Amino acid sequence: MEGIQYFQVLLPIALILIVSKLLMRLCKRVGLPEVIGMLIAGILVGLIKYIPGQDILNDGTNIGIQFLAKIGVILIMFTAGLETDLNQIKKVGGPALVICLAGVLVPLGLGFLIASAFNGGFGALSDKSIVIENLFYGVILTATSVSVTVATLKEAGKLNSRAGSTVVAAAIIDDVVGMIVLSFILAMGGASTGSPYMVIIKTILYFVVIFIITILARMFFNYLAKKFPHHRIVPIFSLAFCFLVAYISEMYFGIADITGAYLVGLILSTNKENEYIEKRSDELSYMLFAPIFFGSIGITMSFEGMTPSRALFGMSFVVIGLLGKVLGCFLAAKSFKYSVNESLIVGVGMMARAEVALISAQKGIDYNVIKPDIMPFIVILIIASSLLTPIFLNLLFKKGSKSDGGGNEAKGTIIDGEAKEINS
């Protein structure tokens, strides 16, 4: 845009990085996800826009911040894929898959119902765009982040219990299923979409192409890892591969770029240089791009123009988001003869949300599928679930210990050794 001095973006970026780092350290000390610190940092920096006559946050700085934020989203999803332990899925097997599916379908269904009730009523569902919008609100609620849960389980010595291992594995599958559902609904809501059948065909074709790419990429990166062990050429080519697949996904298949980035992370998660790639990618992401992404959410978040009806919908959305995961995962765990206490641990353990919920919502806004005024309530959902999850888990651990005379809450099998701690 003419007349805008783009160097001005440097000041808000500096503020975001400084405030984010301080609040991230504070959150870590009190046992909260660092994501919350980055979000609050964005909200605090965003208060500058209410100062009369300020020129720190203007059109130019917003364009620059949003551009860097979009790169941040790609990197976050890439590292999420790298952190995924596919072997954990094999170890837990059927129960984790069913629990994950229930933890996706129940919140999705409840989110759709609550959105339909507030978004013109059920009579408005004859409009395809309304159906897609309401479905997308449900899709946002399918995301799970178990970093808080894993820390709580580990501290209580329950990470390797049957319930603990199930939560970890179900969260991994949840990421994969959630990305597929997200991309499908976004493709359905795309302006160029012809029919649901074409979306299905393009989605199937996309995964066929990804399967072929996976075979070739594994051969290439196995060669790189052998030829250049712990050399920066490996993470550089990995990032290039990530951006390339993300571009192809969005440009030629109408599949969200974040899905392409996540799948590349999955492909490389089995490479022997995986930890080195992950370390380098994390350094790049969390030094600059991730704080800017989460900061941008806080900066752009606003309650201006919020009607009582939308506020009621937002708070109902938060409540449904908290209860939907617990209900779905609890019922699925009970169907596999987990005890009531174990089932509640699984349900509560899957309740926490973080970056994937934010990224999903932001994608929906970018595609004009949902309204931006949902963002404050996504932030409330993340903070509430992050605070409530460890509290309820610890209460369930105490109850379980009393019920078996002070022993372990569950004598479930430890599945093939220690479960890997993940940050989903």
DAQUIPE-V586925 format. One record per residue. N is the residue number from 1. RES is the residue in one small letter. SS is DSSP state (A for helix, B for strand, O for the rest). PSI is psi as a letter, one per 30 degrees, with the letter a starting at -180 (999 if undefined). D_CENTER is the distance of its C-alpha to the mean C-alpha in Angstrom with 1 decimal. Layout:
# DAQUIPE-V586925
n:N res:RES ss:SS psi:PSI d_center:D_CENTER
n:N res:RES ss:SS psi:PSI d_center:D_CENTER
This chain:
# DAQUIPE-V586925
n:1 res:m ss:O psi:k d_center:32.6
n:2 res:e ss:O psi:k d_center:36.2
n:3 res:g ss:O psi:f d_center:37.2
n:4 res:i ss:O psi:k d_center:33.9
n:5 res:q ss:O psi:j d_center:34.0
n:6 res:y ss:A psi:f d_center:30.7
n:7 res:f ss:A psi:f d_center:31.5
n:8 res:q ss:A psi:f d_center:30.7
n:9 res:v ss:A psi:f d_center:27.0
n:10 res:l ss:A psi:e d_center:27.7
n:11 res:l ss:A psi:e d_center:28.5
n:12 res:p ss:A psi:e d_center:25.3
n:13 res:i ss:A psi:e d_center:23.3
n:14 res:a ss:A psi:e d_center:25.5
n:15 res:l ss:A psi:e d_center:25.0
n:16 res:i ss:A psi:e d_center:21.2
n:17 res:l ss:A psi:e d_center:21.4
n:18 res:i ss:A psi:e d_center:24.1
n:19 res:v ss:A psi:e d_center:22.7
n:20 res:s ss:A psi:e d_center:19.2
n:21 res:k ss:A psi:e d_center:20.8
n:22 res:l ss:A psi:e d_center:23.1
n:23 res:l ss:A psi:e d_center:20.5
n:24 res:m ss:A psi:e d_center:18.1
n:25 res:r ss:A psi:e d_center:21.2
n:26 res:l ss:A psi:e d_center:22.1
n:27 res:c ss:A psi:e d_center:18.7
n:28 res:k ss:A psi:e d_center:19.1
n:29 res:r ss:A psi:e d_center:22.6
n:30 res:v ss:O psi:g d_center:21.9
n:31 res:g ss:O psi:g d_center:19.1
n:32 res:l ss:O psi:l d_center:16.1
n:33 res:p ss:O psi:k d_center:12.9
n:34 res:e ss:A psi:f d_center:13.8
n:35 res:v ss:A psi:e d_center:11.0
n:36 res:i ss:A psi:e d_center:13.3
n:37 res:g ss:A psi:e d_center:16.2
n:38 res:m ss:A psi:e d_center:14.9
n:39 res:l ss:A psi:e d_center:14.2
n:40 res:i ss:A psi:e d_center:17.7
n:41 res:a ss:A psi:e d_center:19.2
n:42 res:g ss:A psi:e d_center:18.2
n:43 res:i ss:A psi:e d_center:19.8
n:44 res:l ss:A psi:e d_center:22.8
n:45 res:v ss:A psi:e d_center:23.4
n:46 res:g ss:A psi:f d_center:22.9
n:47 res:l ss:A psi:f d_center:25.9
n:48 res:i ss:A psi:e d_center:28.1
n:49 res:k ss:A psi:f d_center:28.1
n:50 res:y ss:A psi:f d_center:30.1
n:51 res:i ss:O psi:k d_center:32.9
n:52 res:p ss:O psi:k d_center:35.8
n:53 res:g ss:O psi:g d_center:36.7
n:54 res:q ss:O psi:l d_center:33.8
n:55 res:d ss:O psi:g d_center:33.0
n:56 res:i ss:O psi:e d_center:30.1
n:57 res:l ss:O psi:j d_center:27.4
n:58 res:n ss:O psi:a d_center:28.9
n:59 res:d ss:A psi:e d_center:28.2
n:60 res:g ss:A psi:e d_center:28.5
n:61 res:t ss:A psi:e d_center:26.1
n:62 res:n ss:A psi:e d_center:23.5
n:63 res:i ss:A psi:e d_center:23.8
n:64 res:g ss:A psi:e d_center:23.5
n:65 res:i ss:A psi:e d_center:20.5
n:66 res:q ss:A psi:e d_center:18.6
n:67 res:f ss:A psi:e d_center:19.6
n:68 res:l ss:A psi:e d_center:18.4
n:69 res:a ss:A psi:e d_center:15.1
n:70 res:k ss:A psi:e d_center:14.6
n:71 res:i ss:A psi:e d_center:15.5
n:72 res:g ss:A psi:e d_center:13.1
n:73 res:v ss:A psi:e d_center:10.1
n:74 res:i ss:A psi:e d_center:11.8
n:75 res:l ss:A psi:e d_center:12.4
n:76 res:i ss:A psi:e d_center:9.0
n:77 res:m ss:A psi:e d_center:8.0
n:78 res:f ss:A psi:e d_center:11.5
n:79 res:t ss:A psi:e d_center:11.5
n:80 res:a ss:A psi:e d_center:8.6
n:81 res:g ss:A psi:e d_center:11.0
n:82 res:l ss:A psi:e d_center:13.9
n:83 res:e ss:A psi:f d_center:12.9
n:84 res:t ss:O psi:k d_center:12.7
n:85 res:d ss:O psi:j d_center:16.0
n:86 res:l ss:A psi:f d_center:17.4
n:87 res:n ss:A psi:f d_center:20.5
n:88 res:q ss:A psi:e d_center:18.9
n:89 res:i ss:A psi:e d_center:18.4
n:90 res:k ss:A psi:e d_center:22.1
n:91 res:k ss:A psi:e d_center:23.2
n:92 res:v ss:A psi:e d_center:21.9
n:93 res:g ss:O psi:b d_center:22.3
n:94 res:g ss:A psi:e d_center:23.0
n:95 res:p ss:A psi:e d_center:21.9
n:96 res:a ss:A psi:e d_center:18.4
n:97 res:l ss:A psi:e d_center:18.2
n:98 res:v ss:A psi:e d_center:19.7
n:99 res:i ss:A psi:e d_center:17.8
n:100 res:c ss:A psi:e d_center:14.5
n:101 res:l ss:A psi:e d_center:16.1
n:102 res:a ss:A psi:e d_center:17.4
n:103 res:g ss:A psi:f d_center:14.1
n:104 res:v ss:A psi:e d_center:12.9
n:105 res:l ss:A psi:e d_center:16.3
n:106 res:v ss:A psi:e d_center:17.4
n:107 res:p ss:A psi:e d_center:14.6
n:108 res:l ss:A psi:e d_center:14.8
n:109 res:g ss:A psi:e d_center:18.5
n:110 res:l ss:A psi:e d_center:18.8
n:111 res:g ss:A psi:e d_center:16.6
n:112 res:f ss:A psi:e d_center:18.9
n:113 res:l ss:A psi:e d_center:21.9
n:114 res:i ss:A psi:e d_center:21.3
n:115 res:a ss:A psi:e d_center:20.5
n:116 res:s ss:A psi:e d_center:23.6
n:117 res:a ss:A psi:e d_center:25.7
n:118 res:f ss:A psi:f d_center:25.1
n:119 res:n ss:O psi:i d_center:24.8
n:120 res:g ss:O psi:g d_center:28.4
n:121 res:g ss:O psi:l d_center:28.8
n:122 res:f ss:A psi:f d_center:28.8
n:123 res:g ss:A psi:f d_center:31.7
n:124 res:a ss:A psi:f d_center:29.6
n:125 res:l ss:A psi:f d_center:27.7
n:126 res:s ss:A psi:f d_center:30.5
n:127 res:d ss:O psi:j d_center:28.7
n:128 res:k ss:A psi:e d_center:26.2
n:129 res:s ss:A psi:e d_center:24.2
n:130 res:i ss:A psi:e d_center:23.9
n:131 res:v ss:A psi:e d_center:22.8
n:132 res:i ss:A psi:e d_center:20.0
n:133 res:e ss:A psi:e d_center:18.9
n:134 res:n ss:A psi:e d_center:19.1
n:135 res:l ss:A psi:e d_center:17.2
n:136 res:f ss:A psi:e d_center:14.3
n:137 res:y ss:A psi:e d_center:14.2
n:138 res:g ss:A psi:e d_center:13.9
n:139 res:v ss:A psi:e d_center:11.1
n:140 res:i ss:A psi:e d_center:8.9
n:141 res:l ss:O psi:f d_center:9.9
n:142 res:t ss:O psi:f d_center:9.1
n:143 res:a ss:O psi:k d_center:5.5
n:144 res:t ss:O psi:k d_center:6.4
n:145 res:s ss:O psi:j d_center:6.4
n:146 res:v ss:O psi:g d_center:10.1
n:147 res:s ss:A psi:e d_center:11.2
n:148 res:v ss:A psi:e d_center:13.4
n:149 res:t ss:A psi:e d_center:14.5
n:150 res:v ss:A psi:e d_center:15.6
n:151 res:a ss:A psi:e d_center:17.5
n:152 res:t ss:A psi:e d_center:19.2
n:153 res:l ss:A psi:e d_center:20.1
n:154 res:k ss:A psi:e d_center:21.4
n:155 res:e ss:A psi:e d_center:23.5
n:156 res:a ss:O psi:f d_center:24.9
n:157 res:g ss:O psi:g d_center:25.8
n:158 res:k ss:O psi:g d_center:23.8
n:159 res:l ss:O psi:e d_center:21.3
n:160 res:n ss:O psi:g d_center:23.6
n:161 res:s ss:O psi:l d_center:24.7
n:162 res:r ss:A psi:e d_center:24.2
n:163 res:a ss:A psi:e d_center:21.6
n:164 res:g ss:A psi:e d_center:19.8
n:165 res:s ss:A psi:e d_center:19.8
n:166 res:t ss:A psi:e d_center:18.7
n:167 res:v ss:A psi:e d_center:15.6
n:168 res:v ss:A psi:e d_center:14.6
n:169 res:a ss:A psi:e d_center:15.4
n:170 res:a ss:A psi:e d_center:14.0
n:171 res:a ss:A psi:e d_center:10.5
n:172 res:i ss:A psi:e d_center:11.1
n:173 res:i ss:A psi:e d_center:12.4
n:174 res:d ss:A psi:e d_center:9.7
n:175 res:d ss:A psi:e d_center:7.4
n:176 res:v ss:A psi:e d_center:10.6
n:177 res:v ss:A psi:e d_center:11.7
n:178 res:g ss:A psi:e d_center:8.7
n:179 res:m ss:A psi:e d_center:9.0
n:180 res:i ss:A psi:e d_center:12.7
n:181 res:v ss:A psi:e d_center:12.8
n:182 res:l ss:A psi:e d_center:10.9
n:183 res:s ss:A psi:e d_center:13.4
n:184 res:f ss:A psi:e d_center:16.3
n:185 res:i ss:A psi:e d_center:16.0
n:186 res:l ss:A psi:e d_center:15.7
n:187 res:a ss:A psi:e d_center:18.7
n:188 res:m ss:A psi:e d_center:20.5
n:189 res:g ss:A psi:f d_center:20.2
n:190 res:g ss:O psi:k d_center:21.3
n:191 res:a ss:O psi:f d_center:24.8
n:192 res:s ss:O psi:g d_center:26.2
n:193 res:t ss:O psi:k d_center:25.4
n:194 res:g ss:O psi:e d_center:28.6
n:195 res:s ss:O psi:l d_center:28.0
n:196 res:p ss:A psi:e d_center:25.6
n:197 res:y ss:A psi:e d_center:27.6
n:198 res:m ss:A psi:e d_center:27.2
n:199 res:v ss:A psi:e d_center:23.4
n:200 res:i ss:A psi:e d_center:23.6
n:201 res:i ss:A psi:e d_center:26.0
n:202 res:k ss:A psi:e d_center:24.1
n:203 res:t ss:A psi:e d_center:20.9
n:204 res:i ss:A psi:e d_center:23.1
n:205 res:l ss:A psi:e d_center:24.9
n:206 res:y ss:A psi:e d_center:21.7
n:207 res:f ss:A psi:f d_center:20.8
n:208 res:v ss:A psi:e d_center:24.5
n:209 res:v ss:A psi:e d_center:24.4
n:210 res:i ss:A psi:e d_center:21.3
n:211 res:f ss:A psi:e d_center:23.2
n:212 res:i ss:A psi:e d_center:26.3
n:213 res:i ss:A psi:e d_center:24.4
n:214 res:t ss:A psi:e d_center:22.9
n:215 res:i ss:A psi:e d_center:26.5
n:216 res:l ss:A psi:e d_center:27.8
n:217 res:a ss:A psi:e d_center:25.0
n:218 res:r ss:A psi:e d_center:25.4
n:219 res:m ss:A psi:e d_center:29.1
n:220 res:f ss:A psi:e d_center:28.9
n:221 res:f ss:A psi:f d_center:26.4
n:222 res:n ss:A psi:e d_center:28.4
n:223 res:y ss:A psi:e d_center:31.4
n:224 res:l ss:A psi:e d_center:29.9
n:225 res:a ss:A psi:e d_center:28.8
n:226 res:k ss:A psi:e d_center:32.4
n:227 res:k ss:A psi:e d_center:34.2
n:228 res:f ss:O psi:i d_center:32.3
n:229 res:p ss:O psi:k d_center:30.8
n:230 res:h ss:O psi:h d_center:28.8
n:231 res:h ss:O psi:k d_center:29.7
n:232 res:r ss:A psi:f d_center:27.6
n:233 res:i ss:A psi:f d_center:28.3
n:234 res:v ss:A psi:e d_center:25.8
n:235 res:p ss:A psi:e d_center:22.7
n:236 res:i ss:A psi:e d_center:24.2
n:237 res:f ss:A psi:e d_center:24.6
n:238 res:s ss:A psi:e d_center:21.1
n:239 res:l ss:A psi:e d_center:19.7
n:240 res:a ss:A psi:e d_center:22.3
n:241 res:f ss:A psi:e d_center:21.3
n:242 res:c ss:A psi:e d_center:17.6
n:243 res:f ss:A psi:e d_center:18.8
n:244 res:l ss:A psi:e d_center:21.4
n:245 res:v ss:A psi:e d_center:19.3
n:246 res:a ss:A psi:e d_center:16.7
n:247 res:y ss:A psi:e d_center:19.9
n:248 res:i ss:A psi:e d_center:21.6
n:249 res:s ss:A psi:e d_center:18.7
n:250 res:e ss:A psi:e d_center:18.7
n:251 res:m ss:A psi:e d_center:22.4
n:252 res:y ss:A psi:f d_center:24.0
n:253 res:f ss:A psi:f d_center:21.9
n:254 res:g ss:O psi:g d_center:20.0
n:255 res:i ss:O psi:k d_center:16.7
n:256 res:a ss:O psi:k d_center:13.8
n:257 res:d ss:A psi:e d_center:14.1
n:258 res:i ss:A psi:f d_center:10.5
n:259 res:t ss:A psi:e d_center:11.3
n:260 res:g ss:A psi:e d_center:14.4
n:261 res:a ss:A psi:e d_center:12.9
n:262 res:y ss:A psi:e d_center:10.7
n:263 res:l ss:A psi:e d_center:13.9
n:264 res:v ss:A psi:e d_center:16.0
n:265 res:g ss:A psi:e d_center:14.1
n:266 res:l ss:A psi:e d_center:14.8
n:267 res:i ss:A psi:e d_center:18.3
n:268 res:l ss:A psi:f d_center:19.0
n:269 res:s ss:O psi:f d_center:17.6
n:270 res:t ss:O psi:f d_center:21.0
n:271 res:n ss:O psi:k d_center:23.1
n:272 res:k ss:O psi:f d_center:25.3
n:273 res:e ss:O psi:g d_center:24.3
n:274 res:n ss:A psi:e d_center:20.6
n:275 res:e ss:A psi:e d_center:20.7
n:276 res:y ss:A psi:e d_center:22.6
n:277 res:i ss:A psi:e d_center:20.3
n:278 res:e ss:A psi:e d_center:17.2
n:279 res:k ss:A psi:e d_center:19.4
n:280 res:r ss:A psi:e d_center:20.5
n:281 res:s ss:A psi:e d_center:17.2
n:282 res:d ss:A psi:e d_center:15.8
n:283 res:e ss:A psi:e d_center:19.0
n:284 res:l ss:A psi:e d_center:18.8
n:285 res:s ss:A psi:e d_center:15.2
n:286 res:y ss:A psi:f d_center:15.6
n:287 res:m ss:A psi:e d_center:19.2
n:288 res:l ss:A psi:d d_center:18.7
n:289 res:f ss:A psi:e d_center:15.9
n:290 res:a ss:A psi:e d_center:12.9
n:291 res:p ss:A psi:e d_center:15.1
n:292 res:i ss:A psi:e d_center:16.3
n:293 res:f ss:A psi:e d_center:13.1
n:294 res:f ss:A psi:e d_center:12.2
n:295 res:g ss:A psi:e d_center:16.0
n:296 res:s ss:A psi:e d_center:16.3
n:297 res:i ss:A psi:e d_center:14.2
n:298 res:g ss:A psi:e d_center:16.6
n:299 res:i ss:A psi:e d_center:19.6
n:300 res:t ss:A psi:f d_center:19.2
n:301 res:m ss:O psi:k d_center:18.3
n:302 res:s ss:O psi:k d_center:21.5
n:303 res:f ss:O psi:g d_center:23.2
n:304 res:e ss:O psi:k d_center:26.2
n:305 res:g ss:O psi:g d_center:27.5
n:306 res:m ss:O psi:k d_center:25.6
n:307 res:t ss:O psi:l d_center:27.8
n:308 res:p ss:A psi:e d_center:28.4
n:309 res:s ss:A psi:e d_center:27.2
n:310 res:r ss:A psi:e d_center:23.8
n:311 res:a ss:A psi:e d_center:23.5
n:312 res:l ss:A psi:e d_center:24.4
n:313 res:f ss:A psi:e d_center:21.8
n:314 res:g ss:A psi:e d_center:19.1
n:315 res:m ss:A psi:e d_center:20.2
n:316 res:s ss:A psi:e d_center:20.6
n:317 res:f ss:A psi:e d_center:17.0
n:318 res:v ss:A psi:e d_center:15.9
n:319 res:v ss:A psi:e d_center:18.4
n:320 res:i ss:A psi:e d_center:17.4
n:321 res:g ss:A psi:e d_center:13.7
n:322 res:l ss:A psi:e d_center:15.1
n:323 res:l ss:A psi:e d_center:17.8
n:324 res:g ss:A psi:e d_center:16.3
n:325 res:k ss:A psi:e d_center:14.3
n:326 res:v ss:A psi:e d_center:17.3
n:327 res:l ss:A psi:e d_center:19.8
n:328 res:g ss:A psi:e d_center:18.4
n:329 res:c ss:A psi:e d_center:17.7
n:330 res:f ss:A psi:e d_center:21.0
n:331 res:l ss:A psi:e d_center:23.1
n:332 res:a ss:A psi:e d_center:21.8
n:333 res:a ss:A psi:e d_center:22.6
n:334 res:k ss:A psi:e d_center:25.9
n:335 res:s ss:A psi:f d_center:26.8
n:336 res:f ss:O psi:g d_center:26.8
n:337 res:k ss:O psi:g d_center:29.2
n:338 res:y ss:O psi:l d_center:27.0
n:339 res:s ss:O psi:l d_center:28.7
n:340 res:v ss:A psi:e d_center:27.8
n:341 res:n ss:A psi:e d_center:26.6
n:342 res:e ss:A psi:e d_center:24.6
n:343 res:s ss:A psi:e d_center:23.0
n:344 res:l ss:A psi:e d_center:22.1
n:345 res:i ss:A psi:e d_center:20.6
n:346 res:v ss:A psi:e d_center:18.4
n:347 res:g ss:A psi:e d_center:17.4
n:348 res:v ss:A psi:e d_center:16.9
n:349 res:g ss:A psi:f d_center:15.1
n:350 res:m ss:O psi:g d_center:12.4
n:351 res:m ss:O psi:e d_center:12.3
n:352 res:a ss:O psi:k d_center:10.3
n:353 res:r ss:O psi:l d_center:7.1
n:354 res:a ss:O psi:b d_center:5.8
n:355 res:e ss:A psi:e d_center:4.3
n:356 res:v ss:A psi:e d_center:1.4
n:357 res:a ss:A psi:e d_center:4.6
n:358 res:l ss:A psi:e d_center:6.6
n:359 res:i ss:A psi:e d_center:6.3
n:360 res:s ss:A psi:e d_center:7.1
n:361 res:a ss:A psi:e d_center:9.7
n:362 res:q ss:A psi:e d_center:11.1
n:363 res:k ss:A psi:e d_center:11.6
n:364 res:g ss:A psi:e d_center:13.4
n:365 res:i ss:A psi:e d_center:15.5
n:366 res:d ss:A psi:e d_center:16.3
n:367 res:y ss:O psi:g d_center:17.6
n:368 res:n ss:O psi:h d_center:19.5
n:369 res:v ss:O psi:e d_center:18.1
n:370 res:i ss:O psi:l d_center:17.3
n:371 res:k ss:O psi:k d_center:18.9
n:372 res:p ss:A psi:f d_center:17.7
n:373 res:d ss:A psi:g d_center:19.0
n:374 res:i ss:A psi:f d_center:16.0
n:375 res:m ss:A psi:e d_center:14.2
n:376 res:p ss:A psi:e d_center:16.2
n:377 res:f ss:A psi:f d_center:15.4
n:378 res:i ss:A psi:e d_center:11.6
n:379 res:v ss:A psi:e d_center:12.5
n:380 res:i ss:A psi:e d_center:15.0
n:381 res:l ss:A psi:e d_center:12.7
n:382 res:i ss:A psi:e d_center:10.5
n:383 res:i ss:A psi:e d_center:13.9
n:384 res:a ss:A psi:e d_center:15.7
n:385 res:s ss:A psi:e d_center:13.5
n:386 res:s ss:A psi:e d_center:13.4
n:387 res:l ss:A psi:e d_center:17.2
n:388 res:l ss:A psi:e d_center:18.1
n:389 res:t ss:A psi:e d_center:16.4
n:390 res:p ss:A psi:e d_center:18.8
n:391 res:i ss:A psi:e d_center:21.7
n:392 res:f ss:A psi:e d_center:21.7
n:393 res:l ss:A psi:e d_center:21.1
n:394 res:n ss:A psi:e d_center:24.1
n:395 res:l ss:A psi:e d_center:26.1
n:396 res:l ss:A psi:e d_center:25.5
n:397 res:f ss:A psi:e d_center:26.5
n:398 res:k ss:A psi:e d_center:29.7
n:399 res:k ss:A psi:e d_center:30.5
n:400 res:g ss:A psi:e d_center:30.1
n:401 res:s ss:A psi:e d_center:32.3
n:402 res:k ss:A psi:e d_center:35.0
n:403 res:s ss:A psi:f d_center:35.0
n:404 res:d ss:O psi:g d_center:35.9
n:405 res:g ss:O psi:g d_center:38.4
n:406 res:g ss:O psi:g d_center:36.3
n:407 res:g ss:O psi:a d_center:35.1
n:408 res:n ss:O psi:k d_center:31.6
n:409 res:e ss:O psi:e d_center:29.6
n:410 res:a ss:O psi:k d_center:29.1
n:411 res:k ss:O psi:h d_center:31.2
n:412 res:g ss:O psi:l d_center:28.7
n:413 res:t ss:O psi:k d_center:29.0
n:414 res:i ss:O psi:k d_center:27.3
n:415 res:i ss:O psi:j d_center:25.9
n:416 res:d ss:O psi:h d_center:27.3
n:417 res:g ss:O psi:a d_center:27.1
n:418 res:e ss:O psi:k d_center:24.4
n:419 res:a ss:O psi:k d_center:20.8
n:420 res:k ss:O psi:k d_center:18.8
n:421 res:e ss:O psi:k d_center:16.7
n:422 res:i ss:O psi:l d_center:13.1
n:423 res:n ss:O psi:j d_center:10.3
n:424 res:s ss:O psi:999 d_center:7.3
